[in-house]
């Protein structure tokens, strides 16, 4: 293999390496965005669940208070 052949191969390989690095960075950013979105959705679901269960929690606290008073 001649020096010219090596240089002809080196350019495309370097280009592929750079493109791969850029692609990996884009994928990492997308993954980070999806993780953040997933966490935000989970927070919203838990908040909604807490709001829905608040009446049950209030009744439970009232029952606890009644039981404490009966001691």
Secondary structure, 3 states (H helix, E strand, C coil): CCHHHHHHHHHHHHHHHHHHHHHHHHHHHHHHHHHHHHHHHHHHHHHHHHHHHHHHHHHHHHHHHHHHHCC
